[in-house]
Amino acid sequence: MYLALFKLLAFVAFVYAAFCVALFAFQRSLIYFPQPLEIKAPQSIMTLPVEDAELFVTIRAHAGPKAIIYFGGNAEDVSVNLPSFEKSFPDYALYLLHYRGYGGSSGKPSEEAIQNDALILFDKVRAEHQDIAVIGRSLGTGVAVRLSSQRPASRLILVTPFDSLQEIAADQFPYVPVKWLLRDNYDSGKYASKITIPTAIIAAENDEVIPSASTKKLFERFGKGIASMTVIPSTGHNTISYRTEYLAAIKSAL
């Protein structure tokens, strides 16, 4: 009896360990879902050479001091935002980054690679535009918060943000030592206290991906008076941009 129980426990331990190993090995395939480029007009594409890769940036060139840099979600083709952004923000040059592996960009995505790419893009844009608003959506909010703690952006806008990816993953895999396995943490809460520019958080009332508690926790990490939060009613994580209030909230933040 004891031998049978020992064998059963050993088997369960083996399966659990194998699951953890597989989760560690393939975690980035669970985080990043690269999408192809939809809007392919030559005038709307800028190439950005970076270490070990060449990135595509969907752009709308515009002379003047104002620019928007946009970081999308983990399964987003950022180029699809170009028509609505062009119409809604006529006074801004637009730069929408396709992460490594997304929309024709080469390379493989990871947190550190994307963050370094974001710094390079910001510095390039800043050479031509002094007033830069940084917008991040979902996964891109992690990129946007960290970038804005390191570079002189003028505005920060976060759409459906989270406090940390580790926290979200721990909720999804409660019996797995996520803290020791996760390589890409996107710990926005760590950088929020360093932000000194006006920050707007735009949340979905019925967000089925990011718990409202995580968004609220991030909001509370900003210094007093730095961040404001708008909740768009009757919308979800992936449908928030369909509502007219979405672009109106971004306009108001700008």
C-alpha positions in Angstrom: 0.0 0.0 0.0 2.7 2.4 1.0 4.7 1.5 -2.1 1.7 2.2 -4.3 1.1 5.5 -2.6 4.8 6.5 -3.0 4.6 5.6 -6.8 1.5 7.7 -7.2 3.1 10.7 -5.4 6.2 10.3 -7.5 4.2 10.3 -10.7 2.3 13.4 -9.6 5.5 15.1 -8.7 7.0 14.2 -12.1 3.9 15.5 -14.0 4.0 18.7 -12.0 7.7 19.2 -12.6 7.3 18.5 -16.3 4.5 21.0 -16.5 6.6 23.7 -14.8 9.5 23.0 -17.1 7.2 23.2 -20.2 5.7 26.4 -18.9 9.1 27.9 -18.4 10.3 26.8 -21.8 7.3 28.0 -23.7 6.1 30.9 -21.6 6.8 33.6 -24.3 4.5 31.7 -26.7 1.8 32.2 -24.0 2.6 36.0 -23.7 3.2 37.1 -27.3 0.9 36.5 -30.2 2.5 38.2 -33.2 0.1 39.6 -35.9 0.8 40.4 -39.5 0.8 43.9 -40.9 -2.5 45.0 -42.3 -1.8 48.5 -43.5 1.2 48.3 -45.9 1.3 51.6 -47.7 5.0 52.5 -48.1 4.5 56.0 -46.8 3.1 54.6 -43.6 6.1 52.4 -42.8 9.4 53.4 -41.2 12.2 51.0 -40.5 14.0 51.2 -37.2 17.3 49.3 -37.1 18.1 48.0 -33.6 20.6 45.4 -32.3 19.9 42.0 -33.8 16.7 43.1 -35.6 15.0 45.6 -37.9 11.7 46.9 -36.7 8.7 48.3 -38.6 7.0 51.4 -37.2 3.6 52.4 -38.7 3.8 56.2 -39.0 2.0 59.3 -40.0 4.6 62.0 -40.7 3.6 65.5 -39.4 5.8 68.5 -39.0 5.7 70.3 -35.6 6.5 69.6 -32.0 3.8 67.1 -31.2 4.1 63.3 -31.5 2.4 60.2 -30.2 4.3 56.9 -29.7 1.9 53.9 -29.3 2.7 50.5 -27.9 0.0 47.9 -28.5 -1.3 44.7 -26.9 0.2 41.3 -27.1 -2.0 40.2 -30.0 -2.4 43.5 -31.8 -1.5 44.7 -35.2 -0.9 48.4 -34.3 -1.3 49.5 -37.9 -5.1 49.1 -37.7 -5.1 52.2 -35.4 -3.7 54.4 -38.0 -6.9 55.6 -39.7 -8.7 56.5 -36.5 -5.6 58.1 -35.0 -5.0 60.2 -38.1 -8.5 61.5 -37.9 -8.6 62.0 -34.1 -5.1 63.5 -33.6 -4.5 65.6 -36.7 -1.8 67.8 -35.0 0.4 64.8 -34.0 3.0 62.8 -35.8 2.2 59.2 -35.2 4.6 56.3 -34.4 3.1 52.9 -33.8 5.7 50.3 -32.9 5.5 46.7 -34.2 7.3 44.6 -31.6 9.9 42.1 -32.7 8.2 39.3 -34.7 5.1 41.5 -35.2 4.0 43.1 -38.5 7.1 42.4 -40.5 9.6 43.2 -37.7 12.4 40.7 -37.4 13.6 39.1 -34.2 11.8 37.5 -31.2 9.9 39.5 -28.6 11.0 39.7 -25.0 10.5 42.3 -22.3 14.1 43.6 -22.3 14.3 43.6 -26.1 11.1 45.5 -26.4 12.0 48.0 -23.7 15.4 48.7 -25.4 13.6 49.1 -28.7 11.2 51.6 -27.1 14.1 53.7 -25.9 15.7 53.8 -29.3 12.4 54.7 -30.9 11.8 57.5 -28.4 15.2 59.0 -28.9 14.7 59.0 -32.7 11.3 60.6 -32.4 12.6 63.2 -29.9 15.2 64.4 -32.4 12.2 65.8 -34.4 9.5 66.3 -31.9 9.8 67.8 -28.4 6.3 67.1 -27.1 5.8 63.4 -27.0 2.8 61.6 -25.6 3.3 57.9 -24.9 0.3 55.6 -25.2 0.3 51.9 -24.2 -2.5 49.4 -24.4 -2.7 46.2 -22.4 0.8 44.6 -22.6 2.0 47.9 -24.1 1.2 49.7 -20.9 4.1 47.9 -19.3 6.3 49.2 -22.0 4.9 52.7 -21.8 5.2 53.1 -18.0 8.8 51.9 -17.9 9.8 54.1 -20.9 8.2 57.2 -19.3 10.2 56.6 -16.2 13.4 56.8 -18.3 12.7 59.4 -20.9 11.1 62.9 -21.0 7.6 62.2 -22.3 5.0 64.9 -21.9 2.0 62.7 -21.3 1.3 59.1 -20.5 -1.9 57.3 -21.4 -2.5 53.8 -20.3 -5.4 51.7 -21.8 -6.5 48.6 -19.8 -3.3 48.6 -17.7 -2.1 46.1 -15.0 0.1 46.4 -12.0 2.4 43.5 -13.0 2.3 40.6 -15.4 3.6 38.3 -12.7 0.5 39.1 -10.6 -1.8 38.3 -13.5 0.1 35.0 -14.3 0.0 34.0 -10.6 -3.8 34.3 -10.7 -4.0 32.1 -13.8 -1.6 29.5 -12.5 -2.2 29.6 -8.7 -0.3 26.3 -8.1 2.8 27.2 -10.1 5.8 29.1 -8.7 5.3 31.9 -11.2 7.7 34.2 -9.3 10.6 31.8 -10.1 9.5 30.8 -13.6 8.4 34.1 -15.3 11.1 35.9 -17.3 9.1 38.8 -18.5 7.4 40.6 -15.6 6.3 44.0 -16.9 6.3 45.3 -13.4 4.6 48.6 -14.0 4.0 49.2 -10.3 7.8 49.3 -9.8 8.1 52.3 -12.1 4.9 54.1 -11.5 6.2 56.0 -8.5 8.9 57.5 -10.7 6.4 59.0 -13.1 6.0 62.8 -12.7 4.1 63.6 -15.9 0.3 63.7 -16.2 -1.0 60.2 -16.6 -4.4 59.0 -17.7 -5.6 55.5 -17.1 -8.5 54.3 -19.3 -10.1 51.1 -18.1 -12.9 48.8 -19.4 -15.7 48.3 -17.0 -16.1 44.6 -17.9 -12.4 43.8 -18.5 -12.3 40.0 -18.7 -8.5 39.9 -19.0 -7.1 42.4 -16.5 -8.7 42.3 -13.1 -10.0 45.7 -12.0 -8.0 45.2 -8.7 -4.8 45.1 -10.7 -5.6 48.3 -12.5 -6.6 50.0 -9.3 -3.4 48.9 -7.6 -1.4 50.4 -10.4 -3.4 53.7 -10.2 -2.6 53.9 -6.5 1.1 53.5 -7.1 1.4 56.9 -8.9 2.2 60.0 -6.9 -0.6 62.1 -5.6 -2.2 64.1 -8.4 -0.2 62.4 -11.1 -2.8 59.9 -12.4 -6.5 60.1 -13.2 -8.7 57.1 -14.2 -11.6 56.9 -16.6 -13.7 53.7 -16.7 -15.6 53.2 -20.0 -18.9 51.5 -19.2 -20.3 48.3 -20.8 -17.1 47.4 -22.6 -14.4 44.7 -22.4 -10.7 44.3 -22.7 -10.7 43.8 -26.5 -13.8 46.0 -27.4 -12.9 49.2 -25.5 -11.5 50.8 -28.7 -14.9 50.3 -30.4 -16.6 52.9 -28.2 -16.6 56.6 -29.1 -15.6 57.3 -25.4 -12.2 55.6 -26.1 -10.8 58.2 -28.5 -12.6 60.9 -26.6 -10.8 59.9 -23.4 -7.4 59.9 -25.2 -8.2 63.3 -26.7 -9.0 64.7 -23.3 -5.7 63.3 -21.9 -3.8 65.0 -24.6 
